[in-house]
Amino acid sequence: MKKLVWGLVIFVLLFVVLLYISVSSTNKEMGTCELVGVTDISGIDFSEHDSVRLTASNLYEGNAIKKLMQGEHYRKAWATPISVPIVFLDTLYGGMEIIKEGGGKQTHSLKLESQKGIAYSLRGIHKDPKALVPDVARILGLENIVVDGISAQHPYGALLAASLADRVGVLHTAPKVLFVPEQPFLEEHNAKFGNRLFLLEYETESKKNWTGFKKVLEIMDTKDLQQLKMKYGDQVTIDRHALVRARLFDLLIGDWDRHAKQWGWVVQKQDDNSYKAIPLPGDRDNAFFNVDGVIPSILANKKVLPELQGFDTEIGFMPGLVMPFDVYFLKMVPKELFLEEARYIQEKLSDKAIQEALEAWPKEIYKLDGPDIETKLRARRDALQFYAKEFWSALNERSLLTEPLKGSEDEKLTTGMLACFECAGSGGKLE
């Protein structure tokens, strides 16, 4: 018994020592892109260049102990140089107007509008996770666990997600990787947004239609769709096929974090004066999420964070991937529709289609991660009908909602409107 106790003590001490060696490799909490071969960026006139060669961030470089404890992740992709076009916002698409700063807890973003009234978002590829670091982690000196966790996100995952989405008919925000140098147009925003690497993409909210759909009333967020539903009742419906396909696509690419604020809705006015809302997925930060290493594997355990699941050849715990969003919009959808959309994706996403989609990545990035991701995509595609059944079963074990969706906390919703989208009665009057 004493040997067992001493063995346990030694194991815990070894774990703690390795943990602190791992997290002590850097005290930085945020990294930015780094230009290759440039020591003084202030001396460059970017207007004389079309592109730059840079790395997304060198913050996530690590030794063997760090990779053991915190995972290999996509460290090499973050640190691999690629060529990126340079843009000046005062001339981009005829000239942009800055609407406001935006972003979530870890992403810096600027809301922009073109001369044609099209809404865009400039989203930082590098992340600022300081707001996500709990006080206890700072007290214990373990904040690097959260900071380094960004390396599990692929810096260019959104490009591949969009390329794959095109091949299966799922809407996306058409992201492009750009370098934005400091420029007079940015004014007070230069400190946060100048000399940085960004994704430029369409916004998931826009008064002006940028999609290929006709008769679009507006591209709105979920809370505005709820208000429309309460006003017009049964005249407002969602495109069930499109949403099921989009959620199965999420499973395919391992995008585990899909809450209501990450969706827009392309609302069409029909000839009979009804409205159909077509789902528009946004924010692909967690597509192809890579979970390995001792600490991430502990956190990703279904007893700890069941929703935190890595992109592997198999899906480990389906109930963890069913979001309140799914209960709200899809609980009334029959299993046959899930299977129909799974078969559609399997048919459209051939091996050749996957290979062609991967061409969206720079060659340097494909060489690093392409073959592995291609193998996993094929495996998940082949099992998609099975996953569709699992997802539907897990979804139907959930009760209707009693709390509002993320982003709708301040909305005055009827009891039915709170529970699910199709639970609201005709007319949508407040109860």
N, C-alpha and C positions, 0 to 999 in steps of 0.2 A: 504493500500500500504506500509506504514511504517513497519507494522508487517511482511509483506512478505520480505522486504529488510533486516530487522533485523534477520529474520529467516535464510535467505540465508547467511548473514555474520556469524552467529553462526555456521551454517553447515560447511562453508568453514574453519573457525577457528578450529572446532573440527576435520575435516579431516586432516588439517595440523599438529595438535598436535598428533593425532594418527599415522600419517605417520612418524613423526620424532621419536616418541617412538619406532615404529616398526623397523626402519632402524638403530637405535642406539644400538641395542642388541649386535652387534659385529662390530669391525672396521677391522676385517681380510678380505682379499680379496681372499684368497686361503686356502683351507684345504687339508690335506693329510689323508691317512688311519691311523688308530690307532690300535695298537695291544692290545688285551684284556689282562689285568693284567700285562702289561709290563710298567715300568716307565723308564728304561734305556735300550734302544734298542741296544746301542753300546756294551753291555755286552753279547749279544747273538751270539753264533756260529751257524748260520743258516745251515751250512753244516751238522749238526747233526740232523736236523729236515726235515721231508717231507712236512709239512704244518704248517700254522699259523692260529690263529683265530683273526679276525680283523673286524673293521667297515670301510666302504668306506670313511666316513667323519662325524665328529660331528659338522662341521661348520654350518649346517643348522638347528640345534635345535632351537626352538623358543617358546615364551610364547603365551598366547591366543591372545594378540593384534597383534603379528607378523603373526599368522596364519589367523586372520581376514583380515588384510590388505594385506599381501603378499601370503597368501594361505597355505593350509595344505601340498599340493603337495606330494612328496615321502620322506618327512623328516625322517619318521620312517625307511624306507628301507635303506637310507644312514647311519643311526645310528645303524642298527641292525647287531650284530656280525655274521659272517659266517666263515667257514673253507675254506682256499684257499691253493692250492699247491705252494711250493717254487721252483723257477727255477734259475739255474745258466747258463748264456748265452753261456759260453765257452763249455758246454757239451750238451746243448739243441739241439736235432736233429743232433747230431754229431758235434756240434759246430757252432756258428753263427759268421758272420762278420758284424760289424757295417758299414753301407753304409753312412748314414747321418742322421742328425736331420730333422724332418719334422713336420707336424701338421698344423692346421688352427689357427684361432685367439684365440681359447680357449683350444685346446688340445695339450699337449706335446706328441711327438711321436718320435720313432727311426725306421728308415728303416733298416731292417736286411736282410741278405742273408745266407741261409744254405749251407752246403757242397755240396748239390746237385744243387745249383743254384736257389733254390726256394726263391722268395721274400716274406718277412713277414713285418708286421708293429706291433710295440709295442706301443699301444695307451693308454694314461693315462685315467683312469676312473674318477679321480678327475680332475676338470677343472681349468683353469687360465683365468678368463674373464677380466683381467685388460685392455686388448686392446679394449674391447667392451664398456668400460665405457666412455660416452661422457664427454667433459670438463665441460659442464654446470652442469652435475650431481655431479662432484667433487666439483665445486664451491658452490653448494647448500648443499653439504654433503649428497647426496642421492645415492652414488655409490652402496650402499648395495642392492638397487632395482635390479641392474644388477647381482651383485654377487650372491644374494640369488635366483635369477631366475633359477640357475642351479638345484635347488631342484625340479623343474618341470620335469626334465629329470630323468628317472629311471636308477639307476646305473647299473642294470643288464638287461636292456631292450634288448640289442643286443643279449643276449643268447636266450631269448624267440623269438625274431624276426627270428633268424636262425632256431630254432626248428620248428616254424610254416612254414617257407619257404620250409623246407624239405618236408613237407606234401603237398605242392601245386606245387612243381617243379619249384621254383624260386631259382636262384643261390644266394649264399651268401659267405662270407669270412671266415666262420667257426671260430668264435671268441671263445676264452677260457679265463677265469679269472685266473690270476697268480699274485703271489707276487714276486717281484724282489728285493732281498736284495742288499745292497752295496757290491761290489765285484771288485777285481783288474781288471777284464776284461773291466769294464765300464770306467776306468781311469777318464778323465776329465768330463765324463757324470754322475758320481756318484751323484753330488750335485742335479741334476735335475731328475735323473731316479733311484737312489738307494733308497731302503726301500719304494717303492711305489707299488700301486695296478694298474695292467694293464689288458687290453685286448690284447692278442696275436692273430693276424689274418693274413690271406693271404693278400697280397697287391693286389690292383686293377690294378696294372701295373706290368708285369713280362715278361721277355724274355723267361723264362722256364714255360711250362704249368703245372699247378697243378690241373686243373679241370679234370673231367672224359671225356671230349670231345676229339675226335681224330682229327688229321691233323690240329692242332692249330699252326698258324703262330706266334702269339704273343698275349699277353694280354696287351692291350694298353688303354690309356686314350682317352677322347673325341677329344681333339685337334689333336692327332695323327691319329685318325680315319678319321677326316676331311681331313687331308693331303693325306691319302690313297685314299679317295674318289676323291679328285681332280686329283690324279695321274691316277686312273683306271676308273673313271666315273661310268657308269651303272654296271660295273662288281662288284661293292661293294654295298652290301645291308645289311640292318639290319633284324634281326629276329623279325618281327612285333608282332607275337603272344607272344613271350617271353617278349617283352618290355611292351605291353599292360597288360599282366598278372602281371608283376612286378609293374607297376604303380597302378593297382587295388589293389594289395597286400599292397602298401604303404597306400592307403586309408583305407584298412581294419585295419591296425595296427596304424593308426594315425600319420604316419611319414610325417610331413608337410614340411620339409625343404629338397627338392630334386633338387639341382642345378647340373649343368653338371660336376663339379669337384668331385661329389660323385658317379660317375659311371665309371666303367671300361668296356672293350669290349673284349670278347674272340673271336678272329678273326680266322675263319677256312678257309683254302684254299680248294676249291671244286675241283672235278675231271675235271671240264671244265675250270679250272684256274680262276674262279670267287672267290669272297670272301664274306663270311657271318659273320656278327658281332652279337654276342649273348650278351645281356646286363648283366652286373655284378654290382648289387647294393652294395655300401659300406656305411660306416658311419651311424650307426643306433642310434646315440645319441638322436634323437628326437622321436624315436618310443615310443608310449604309452604316449606321452607328456600330462602332467596334468596341466590344467589351472583352478585355482580357487583363491579365495581371491579378494579383492576390486581392487587392482592395476593391477594384471594380467588380470582381466576381462575387465578393461578399455582398456588396451593395445590390447587385443584380439578382440576388437570390429571391425566389418568389415569396419568401417569408419577410423580406426586408422591403424591397422596392419592386413589386411584381410587374410594374409597367416598364421598368428599365431593362430592355432586352436588346442584345446585340444582333447584328446582321450575320447570321450563320447559315449553314446549309439547311437547318431545320428550325422551326419556331418552337421554343421551349415550353412556354406557358401561355396558352391562348387567352384565358380569362383576364390576364394582366393587360392585354391589349384592347380590351373592350372599354371604351371611354364613355363618360356621361353623354357626350355628343352623339354616340351611336344609339344609346337607349332613347334619346330624345327624338332622333329622326328616323331610326330604322327598326324599332322594336316591332312594328306592325307589318314588316316586309316578310313575305313567305320565303321559305328555304329555297324553293325552286328558282327564284330570281337570283339569289346568291350563286347558285350552281350555274345558271345561264351566263352570268357575267364572268365567272371563273373560266368557263369554257371559252368565252370570247377572248379573254386575255391570253389564254394558252394558245389559241389559234393564231392570234396576231403577233405574239411575241416568240417567233421562231428563233432558232439558234443564230441564224443569219441576222435577224432583226436586232438581237442583243449585241452581236459583234458590231453592227453598224452604229448602234446607239452609243457604244463606248468611244466612237470616234469624236464625240463631243469633247473629250478630254485632250489636253495637250499630250503629245507623245511621251514626254517625260513622266507624266502622271500615270498614263496607261501602262507604261512599262513597270511601274511600281505596284499598282493595285488592280489593273485591269483584269489579268487572268484569274486572280482569286475571286474577284467580284463576279466575273462572268460565270464561274463554276457555281457559285452560290445562287445566282439568279436562275440558272437553269434548274437547279435542284428545287428551289422554292416554286418556280413556275410549274414544274411537273407535279408537285403536290398541292397545287392551288385549289383543286376541287375538294380535297380532303380538308384543307384549311378553311375553305368557305363553310363547310358543314360544321367544323369546330367553332368557328366564329359565331355562326348563327345560333348554335346551341348555347354557347356562353352568354350571348346577348339575351337570349330568351329566359335565362335564369335570373336576370336582373329585374328588380322592381322598377316601376316608373319613378321619375325624379320627384324629389320633394324640395330640392334646392335649385336655384337658378344656374344656368350654364355660365361658364367663365365669360365675363364681359357683359353679362345681363343682370348683374347684382342690383343695379339701381333702377331697373325697369319695373313698372307696375303691371304685372302679368296676372291674368286670371288663373284660377286653380288649375284648369285644364291646360292652359298655355304653359304653365310651369312644368307640368308632368311630361308632356310630349307634344310634338308639333301637330299631330293629328288628333290630339285629345281635346283641342279647343272646339267649342260648338260654333255653329253658324252665327255670324254676326260679330263674334269676338268681343262681346261687351264685358267690361270689368265686373267681376263678381264681388 
